[in-house]
Amino acid sequence: MTITQEELARRLKEAREKARFTQEQVASALGLVRPVIAQIEAGKRKVSSLELAALARLYGRPIHSFFEEAFEAEG
């Protein structure tokens, strides 16, 4: 199953919330500003592979989990 940018955005937001991070905390950890995280989570900005790797590491989950058909926020 191929997921859309919007679905990946939804999954990233869900994972962030499950990990109990604010957008500000995530932005700070990645060296970005909060609006960038908001744009990624809204599906208005593509996430680079390096950013995705950093997000997965921060959320404590493997990158491939964001692309699995049966995505679970608990990972």
N, C-alpha and C positions, 0 to 999 in steps of 0.2 A: 504494500500500500504506500503510495506517495502522499505525503502530507503537504498542505499548502503553507505559505508563509503565515497566514492568519492562524492556522492550527498550531504551528510551531510557537507563535507568539503567545497563544493561549496556554500552551503547555509550559512555557518558560515562566509565565506569570504564576501559574498554579504551583510550580515547583518552588518559586521564590516565596510565595505565601506559606507553603507547607514548611519550608525551612525557616520561616519566621524572620525574614529579612525585609527591611523597607527598601524602596527603590533608591533612597539616598545611600543606604549602607552598601548596596550592590554597586552603585555608581562609584563610590569611594574606593571599594575593593578593586575595581577594574580600572581605576584612573580615568573615569568618565564623569559627565555631569548627569544629574537625575533626569532631565528631559530626554536624554538619549535612551535611557532604560525605559522610560514611558513610551517613547516612539517604537522601540523594539517590541514591547509587550502589546502595543496597539496594532502591530503589523504594518506600521507606516515606515519602518526602517528595517532593512535586512540586517541580520546578525552575521558577522564574519565568522569563519571557522575558528579563528583565534579567540574571539569573544565567546563563542559557544563552548569552547574547551574550558575557558576560564569560568564561565557560568556553571558548567557541569561540575567542575572541581569545587567551586564555592558551595554548591548545593549538595555536594557529596554523592553524586550519581554519575554513571557512565554516560558519555555522549549519546551512544546508541539508544539509550532509554527514551530519548526525546522523539525518536523516529519509529519506535515499536508500535504496532497496531493497538495493542492493549496497554496504552499509557496509563500509569497510575502515579499520582502525585507523591505517594509515599515512597516510591522507588525502592 
